[in-house]
Amino acid sequence: MSQMPQQAALPKCPSCAEPVEPGDLFCGACGYDLSVVPEPPQDHPTLTMNGASGDGVDWPAPEPDRSGAPQAPHLPADLPGTDSGGAPLPEHGPGTDPHGHGSAPQPAGSGVRFDRPAEPEEYPLQAPDPRVADNPGNTAAPEEPAQVCVACRAGRVDSDGYCENCGHAQPRERDHVERESGPVAAVSDRGLRHHRNEDAFAVGHTALPDGTPAALAIVCDGVSSATRPDDASTAASQAAGDALLAALPRGTHPQTALHEAIVAAAQAVNALAEEPATAREHAPHQNAPACTIVGTVVTSGLLVVGWVGDSRVYWVPDDRSAPAARLTEDDSWAAQMVAAGLMSEAEAYADERAHAITGWLGADAYELEPHTASFKPDRSGVVVVCTDGLWNYAETAEEMSEVVPADAAERPLHSARVLVGHALDGGGHDNVTVAVVPFPAPPQGAGSA
């Protein structure tokens, strides 16, 4: 027989914990209303204690008690949930979880919450890394390998070009330069004794107005006793090469064009004395930038040379039974002694003053007197244009002919490398620059050199 639930007597006030008497409706100490104390919840077991009912009847739920007794307290899980913005969460039907998948219904107050928002399948990514965006392949940018010292082969090279291990200065880009342009090639090397390369060259090829091909080579040697000799040789070679490439296609005679190119080179070197304007004020005893120049233009049946200073041009025929020739005369103390008949060539070049130049390009130079000459060789061969860094080790035309490879006309770059190697093997006391220009077989009826 069921009984209505009776309110149990309270031994203490739920508010102030003072003892109370049975039947008291209010606490004598704090006045707390003892009638609002809820009754203990009814026992609703989840399992049938005496076994399953055999009649298969689903009994209806009991009617709510309206006798005025306090209602059972609500559990947090019984209240509808809200999100952080206060909006009600979506309700889920019985037998489904928040993701819509079937599941057994959970009893109220079980502690299992179904009011959580659904987890997204994908989360938004952060903004793309600009370094990755710049790399279309989405691959890590490779780091440049550390440069290893050429001397000790162990130390790293710092940003100033010196080994962090042994302190050795590393080769600069200009220390060794090779270039080809059409049939002409040139090589320049710092040598074994100088701390920098003060030589420079320009090579090129073009065509005359009638379509005849023309090849050119300019070689400049910076004057070491002057300031910025490397800048001087660079400016002179570029100015002369550009002038020739502009004048020859217009129909200017190669000899005239070469003369004008040397004048343009001199103007370019003179301009260096004015950059910066205060340079001479800080170093009033230094000479202005200066260099020598020598060049050649080769066209069908015509060989033109021009120079100021002591760099040289040699003619070496393919038929080595024919004589080779030196096509320039040095602007030097030794050459003046020989020309004046005061000394023999051997005596003059043995003197310590032999290589003192008497002509050069630069603001401190004497009156500019470019030398030009033209020749018409009667056979094929090569033209060797070089600084004294080479001809000091092959001074005469015969000596030069012996070191020029026999296939120089077919392999000009290889031949230039061989000639530079000859100078380095001989000691490499100076910068070495050489250009090799093949001279094709002339048309019938051309004169001799």
C-alpha positions as CSV (number, residue, x, y, z in Angstrom):
1,M,0.0,0.0,0.0
2,S,1.4,3.3,-1.1
3,Q,1.6,6.2,1.3
4,M,1.8,9.9,0.8
5,P,5.2,11.1,1.5
6,Q,5.6,12.7,5.0
7,Q,7.9,15.6,5.7
8,A,10.7,14.4,7.9
9,A,11.5,16.2,11.1
10,L,14.6,18.3,10.8
11,P,17.1,18.2,13.6
12,K,18.8,21.5,12.6
13,C,17.9,24.6,10.7
14,P,19.2,24.4,7.1
15,S,20.1,28.0,7.2
16,C,21.9,28.6,10.6
17,A,22.3,25.0,11.9
18,E,20.5,25.8,15.1
19,P,18.5,22.9,16.7
20,V,14.8,22.9,16.0
21,E,11.9,21.2,17.6
22,P,9.5,18.8,15.8
23,G,6.5,20.6,14.4
24,D,8.3,24.0,14.2
25,L,7.4,25.9,11.1
26,F,10.1,28.6,11.5
27,C,13.6,28.6,12.9
28,G,13.7,30.4,16.3
29,A,17.2,31.7,15.7
30,C,17.1,33.0,12.1
31,G,13.4,32.7,11.2
32,Y,14.0,30.4,8.3
33,D,10.8,28.9,6.8
34,L,11.1,25.2,7.6
35,S,8.1,24.3,5.5
36,V,9.9,24.9,2.2
37,V,12.4,22.1,2.8
38,P,11.8,19.6,-0.1
39,E,10.9,16.1,0.6
40,P,13.4,13.4,-0.3
41,P,13.1,12.3,-3.9
42,Q,11.1,9.1,-4.6
43,D,13.1,6.0,-5.4
44,H,12.7,5.1,-9.1
45,P,15.0,2.1,-9.7
46,T,16.2,1.7,-13.3
47,L,16.0,-2.1,-12.9
48,T,13.0,-4.2,-11.9
49,M,13.9,-5.7,-8.5
50,N,11.5,-8.7,-8.8
51,G,12.0,-9.6,-12.4
52,A,10.3,-8.6,-15.6
53,S,6.6,-8.3,-15.7
54,G,5.0,-11.3,-17.4
55,D,1.8,-9.7,-18.7
56,G,3.6,-7.5,-21.3
57,V,1.6,-4.4,-20.3
58,D,3.3,-1.0,-20.3
59,W,1.9,0.8,-17.3
60,P,1.3,4.5,-17.6
61,A,3.4,6.9,-15.6
62,P,1.9,8.0,-12.3
63,E,0.0,11.2,-12.2
64,P,1.9,14.2,-10.7
65,D,1.2,14.7,-7.0
66,R,-0.9,17.8,-6.6
67,S,-1.3,17.5,-2.8
68,G,0.7,20.7,-2.3
69,A,3.9,18.9,-1.3
70,P,7.1,20.4,-2.7
71,Q,8.1,19.3,-6.1
72,A,11.3,17.3,-6.7
73,P,14.2,19.7,-7.5
74,H,15.2,20.2,-11.2
75,L,18.6,18.9,-12.3
76,P,20.9,21.0,-14.6
77,A,20.4,18.4,-17.3
78,D,16.6,18.9,-17.2
79,L,16.9,22.6,-18.3
80,P,17.2,23.6,-21.9
81,G,20.8,24.6,-22.8
82,T,21.9,27.9,-24.4
83,D,25.0,28.9,-26.3
84,S,27.4,31.7,-25.4
85,G,25.1,34.2,-27.0
86,G,22.0,33.2,-25.1
87,A,20.3,31.4,-28.0
88,P,18.6,28.1,-27.3
89,L,20.5,25.0,-28.4
90,P,18.8,22.7,-31.0
91,E,16.8,19.9,-29.5
92,H,17.5,16.4,-30.4
93,G,14.8,13.8,-30.8
94,P,14.8,10.6,-28.7
95,G,17.1,7.9,-29.8
96,T,19.5,10.3,-31.6
97,D,22.8,11.9,-30.5
98,P,23.7,15.5,-31.3
99,H,25.1,14.4,-34.7
100,G,21.9,12.6,-35.7
101,H,23.2,9.1,-35.2
102,G,20.9,6.5,-33.5
103,S,21.5,5.7,-29.9
104,A,19.5,4.5,-26.9
105,P,17.7,7.2,-24.9
106,Q,19.4,8.3,-21.7
107,P,17.4,8.8,-18.5
108,A,16.9,12.3,-17.2
109,G,19.6,13.3,-14.8
110,S,22.0,10.8,-16.0
111,G,24.7,13.4,-16.4
112,V,25.0,12.9,-20.1
113,R,24.6,16.2,-22.0
114,F,23.2,16.4,-25.5
115,D,23.2,20.2,-25.7
116,R,26.8,20.6,-26.9
117,P,27.1,22.2,-30.4
118,A,28.2,19.9,-33.2
119,E,31.9,19.7,-33.8
120,P,32.9,21.0,-37.2
121,E,34.6,18.5,-39.5
122,E,37.2,21.1,-40.5
123,Y,38.5,24.1,-38.6
124,P,39.5,27.4,-40.3
125,L,43.2,27.7,-41.0
126,Q,45.3,30.7,-40.2
127,A,46.3,33.2,-42.8
128,P,48.9,31.7,-45.3
129,D,52.5,32.3,-44.6
130,P,53.7,34.9,-47.1
131,R,57.0,33.1,-47.4
132,V,55.2,30.0,-48.5
133,A,52.9,32.0,-50.8
134,D,56.0,33.3,-52.6
135,N,57.1,29.7,-53.2
136,P,54.7,28.2,-55.8
137,G,55.9,24.7,-55.2
138,N,55.2,25.0,-51.4
139,T,58.7,23.7,-50.8
140,A,61.1,25.2,-48.3
141,A,63.5,27.7,-49.9
142,P,66.9,26.1,-50.0
143,E,69.6,27.7,-48.1
144,E,72.7,28.8,-50.0
145,P,75.6,26.5,-49.1
146,A,78.4,28.1,-47.1
147,Q,81.4,29.0,-49.2
148,V,84.5,27.1,-48.2
149,C,88.0,28.7,-48.2
150,V,90.1,27.9,-51.2
151,A,93.2,27.9,-49.1
152,C,92.6,25.7,-46.1
153,R,89.4,24.0,-47.5
154,A,87.9,24.0,-44.0
155,G,87.0,27.4,-42.9
156,R,83.8,29.4,-43.8
157,V,84.1,32.6,-45.8
158,D,82.6,35.7,-44.1
159,S,80.7,38.4,-45.9
160,D,83.9,40.4,-46.4
161,G,85.5,37.6,-48.4
162,Y,87.9,36.3,-45.8
163,C,88.2,32.8,-44.3
164,E,87.1,32.7,-40.7
165,N,89.6,29.9,-40.1
166,C,92.9,31.0,-41.7
167,G,92.1,34.6,-42.7
168,H,92.9,34.0,-46.4
169,A,91.3,36.5,-48.8
170,Q,89.1,34.6,-51.2
171,P,89.1,35.1,-55.0
172,R,86.8,37.8,-56.3
173,E,84.7,37.6,-59.4
174,R,87.2,39.7,-61.3
175,D,90.2,37.6,-60.3
176,H,89.5,35.3,-63.3
177,V,87.2,36.2,-66.2
178,E,86.5,34.4,-69.4
179,R,84.3,35.5,-72.3
180,E,83.5,34.6,-75.9
181,S,81.7,36.7,-78.5
182,G,81.4,35.1,-81.9
183,P,84.8,34.1,-83.2
184,V,86.8,36.0,-80.5
185,A,87.6,35.0,-76.9
186,A,89.5,36.5,-74.0
187,V,90.7,35.5,-70.5
188,S,91.9,37.7,-67.7
189,D,93.5,36.5,-64.4
190,R,94.8,38.2,-61.3
191,G,98.1,36.3,-61.4
192,L,100.0,34.9,-58.5
193,R,101.5,38.0,-56.9
194,H,99.0,40.8,-57.2
195,H,96.2,41.3,-54.6
196,R,93.6,42.2,-57.3
197,N,93.1,42.2,-61.0
198,E,93.7,45.6,-62.6
199,D,93.2,44.4,-66.1
200,A,90.0,44.5,-68.1
201,F,88.9,43.6,-71.6
202,A,86.0,43.9,-74.1
203,V,85.3,41.6,-77.0
204,G,82.5,41.7,-79.6
205,H,81.5,41.0,-83.1
206,T,79.3,42.9,-85.6
207,A,78.9,43.4,-89.3
208,L,79.8,46.2,-91.7
209,P,77.1,47.9,-93.8
210,D,77.8,45.4,-96.7
211,G,77.3,42.5,-94.3
212,T,81.0,41.7,-93.9
213,P,81.6,40.3,-90.4
214,A,83.9,42.2,-88.1
215,A,85.4,41.0,-84.8
216,L,87.0,43.3,-82.2
217,A,89.0,43.0,-78.9
218,I,90.1,45.7,-76.5
219,V,92.5,45.0,-73.6
220,C,93.4,47.5,-70.9
221,D,96.0,47.4,-68.1
222,G,95.5,49.6,-65.1
223,V,98.5,51.6,-64.0
224,S,99.3,50.4,-60.4
225,S,101.0,53.6,-59.3
226,A,97.8,55.5,-60.0
227,T,94.6,55.5,-57.9
228,R,91.7,53.2,-58.8
229,P,93.6,51.5,-61.7
230,D,91.0,48.7,-61.9
231,D,88.2,51.3,-62.4
232,A,90.2,53.0,-65.1
233,S,90.8,49.8,-67.1
234,T,87.1,48.9,-66.8
235,A,85.9,52.3,-67.9
236,A,88.3,52.4,-70.9
237,S,87.6,48.9,-72.2
238,Q,83.8,49.4,-72.0
239,A,83.9,52.8,-73.6
240,A,86.1,51.6,-76.5
241,G,84.1,48.4,-77.1
242,D,80.8,50.3,-77.2
243,A,82.3,52.9,-79.5
244,L,83.4,50.3,-82.0
245,L,80.2,48.4,-81.9
246,A,78.4,51.6,-82.7
247,A,80.7,53.0,-85.4
248,L,81.5,49.9,-87.5
249,P,77.8,49.1,-88.5
250,R,77.5,52.8,-89.6
251,G,80.3,52.3,-92.2
252,T,83.1,54.1,-90.4
253,H,86.4,52.8,-91.6
254,P,87.9,50.3,-89.0
255,Q,91.1,52.3,-88.5
256,T,89.2,55.5,-88.0
257,A,86.7,53.8,-85.7
258,L,89.5,52.3,-83.6
259,H,91.1,55.8,-83.3
260,E,87.8,57.3,-82.1
261,A,87.3,54.4,-79.7
262,I,90.6,55.1,-78.0
263,V,89.7,58.8,-77.7
264,A,86.3,57.8,-76.1
265,A,88.2,55.5,-73.7
266,A,90.5,58.4,-72.7
267,Q,87.5,60.6,-72.0
268,A,85.9,57.9,-69.8
269,V,89.1,57.5,-67.7
270,N,89.5,61.3,-67.4
271,A,86.0,61.5,-66.0
272,L,87.0,59.2,-63.1
273,A,89.3,61.9,-61.8
274,E,86.1,64.0,-61.0
275,E,84.3,61.2,-59.1
276,P,84.0,62.0,-56.3
277,A,84.8,65.7,-56.5
278,T,86.6,65.7,-53.1
279,A,88.9,62.7,-53.9
280,R,91.9,64.8,-54.8
281,E,91.4,66.9,-51.8
282,H,91.7,63.9,-49.4
283,A,94.7,62.4,-51.4
284,P,96.4,65.3,-53.2
285,H,99.6,63.4,-53.9
286,Q,97.9,60.5,-55.7
287,N,97.9,60.3,-59.4
288,A,94.5,60.3,-61.3
289,P,93.1,56.9,-62.4
290,A,95.1,55.7,-65.4
291,C,95.5,52.7,-67.7
292,T,97.0,51.5,-71.0
293,I,94.9,50.4,-74.0
294,V,95.4,48.1,-77.0
295,G,92.8,46.9,-79.5
296,T,92.2,45.2,-82.8
297,V,89.5,45.1,-85.4
298,V,89.5,42.1,-87.9
299,T,87.4,42.2,-91.0
300,S,87.7,40.3,-94.3
301,G,91.3,40.8,-95.5
302,L,91.9,43.7,-93.1
303,L,93.6,43.8,-89.7
304,V,93.7,47.1,-87.7
305,V,95.5,47.7,-84.4
306,G,95.5,50.7,-82.1
307,W,97.2,51.4,-78.8
308,V,98.5,53.8,-76.1
309,G,101.0,52.3,-73.6
310,D,102.9,49.0,-73.5
311,S,100.2,46.4,-74.1
312,R,100.8,44.5,-77.4
313,V,99.3,42.9,-80.5
314,Y,101.0,39.8,-82.1
315,W,100.3,38.2,-85.4
316,V,100.7,34.4,-85.5
317,P,99.9,32.7,-88.9
318,D,98.3,29.2,-88.9
319,D,101.3,28.1,-91.1
320,R,104.0,28.2,-88.5
321,S,106.6,28.0,-91.2
322,A,105.7,31.7,-92.0
323,P,107.1,34.3,-89.6
324,A,105.1,35.8,-86.8
325,A,105.2,39.5,-86.1
326,R,104.6,42.1,-83.3
327,L,102.3,44.7,-84.7
328,T,102.7,47.4,-82.0
329,E,105.5,49.5,-80.5
330,D,105.6,50.2,-76.7
331,D,105.1,53.6,-75.2
332,S,107.9,52.9,-72.7
333,W,111.3,54.0,-71.6
334,A,113.0,50.9,-73.2
335,A,111.3,51.5,-76.5
336,Q,112.4,55.1,-76.6
337,M,116.0,54.1,-75.9
338,V,115.9,51.6,-78.7
339,A,114.3,54.0,-81.1
340,A,116.9,56.7,-80.3
341,G,119.7,54.2,-80.9
342,L,121.0,54.6,-77.4
343,M,120.6,51.0,-76.4
344,S,120.0,47.6,-77.9
345,E,116.6,46.0,-77.3
346,A,118.2,43.4,-75.0
347,E,120.0,46.1,-73.0
348,A,117.0,48.3,-72.8
349,Y,114.6,45.7,-71.5
350,A,117.1,44.4,-69.0
351,D,117.1,47.8,-67.4
352,E,115.0,48.3,-64.3
353,R,113.4,51.3,-66.0
354,A,112.3,49.3,-69.1
355,H,108.6,49.1,-68.2
356,A,108.2,52.8,-67.2
357,I,105.5,53.9,-69.6
358,T,105.5,57.1,-71.5
359,G,102.0,57.0,-72.8
360,W,98.7,56.2,-71.0
361,L,95.1,57.2,-70.6
362,G,94.2,59.4,-67.7
363,A,93.8,63.0,-66.5
364,D,97.5,63.2,-65.7
365,A,98.6,61.9,-69.1
366,Y,100.6,63.9,-71.5
367,E,99.0,64.9,-74.8
368,L,97.0,62.0,-76.1
369,E,98.5,60.4,-79.2
370,P,96.6,57.2,-80.1
371,H,98.6,54.9,-82.4
372,T,96.8,53.0,-85.2
373,A,98.0,50.8,-88.0
374,S,96.4,48.5,-90.6
375,F,97.7,45.3,-92.2
376,K,96.5,42.9,-94.9
377,P,97.9,39.5,-94.1
378,D,98.1,37.1,-97.1
379,R,97.2,34.0,-95.1
380,S,95.0,32.9,-92.2
381,G,96.1,33.1,-88.6
382,V,95.3,34.5,-85.2
383,V,95.7,37.9,-83.6
384,V,96.9,37.9,-80.0
385,V,96.1,41.0,-77.9
386,C,97.7,41.0,-74.5
387,T,99.1,42.9,-71.5
388,D,102.7,42.7,-70.4
389,G,101.5,40.0,-67.9
390,L,101.7,37.6,-70.8
391,W,104.4,39.0,-73.1
392,N,106.9,39.2,-70.3
393,Y,107.0,35.4,-70.6
394,A,107.0,35.4,-74.5
395,E,108.5,38.6,-75.5
396,T,109.5,38.1,-79.1
397,A,107.1,37.2,-81.9
398,E,108.9,33.9,-82.3
399,E,108.4,33.0,-78.6
400,M,104.8,34.0,-78.8
401,S,104.3,31.8,-81.9
402,E,105.8,28.9,-80.0
403,V,103.3,29.1,-77.1
404,V,100.1,29.8,-79.2
405,P,98.3,26.4,-79.8
406,A,98.3,25.2,-83.4
407,D,94.5,25.1,-83.4
408,A,94.0,28.6,-82.0
409,A,91.8,29.7,-84.9
410,E,89.4,26.9,-84.2
411,R,89.5,27.1,-80.4
412,P,90.2,30.7,-79.4
413,L,88.9,30.4,-75.8
414,H,91.0,27.3,-75.2
415,S,94.1,29.1,-76.7
416,A,93.5,32.1,-74.4
417,R,93.4,29.8,-71.4
418,V,96.7,28.1,-72.6
419,L,98.4,31.5,-72.9
420,V,97.3,32.6,-69.4
421,G,98.5,29.3,-68.0
422,H,101.8,29.9,-69.7
423,A,102.2,33.2,-67.8
424,L,101.2,31.6,-64.5
425,D,103.6,28.7,-65.0
426,G,106.3,31.3,-65.6
427,G,105.7,33.0,-62.3
428,G,102.5,35.1,-62.7
429,H,104.1,38.2,-61.4
430,D,101.5,40.5,-63.0
431,N,97.9,40.4,-64.0
432,V,97.5,38.5,-67.2
433,T,94.9,39.3,-69.9
434,V,94.9,37.9,-73.5
435,A,92.4,38.0,-76.3
436,V,92.6,35.7,-79.4
437,V,90.9,36.8,-82.6
438,P,91.0,34.4,-85.6
439,F,91.9,36.0,-89.0
440,P,90.2,34.2,-91.8
441,A,91.9,33.5,-95.1
442,P,91.9,36.7,-97.1
443,P,90.3,37.1,-100.5
444,Q,92.5,36.6,-103.5
445,G,94.7,39.5,-104.3
446,A,95.2,40.8,-100.7
447,G,98.6,42.1,-99.8
448,S,101.0,40.8,-97.3
449,A,101.6,41.9,-93.7
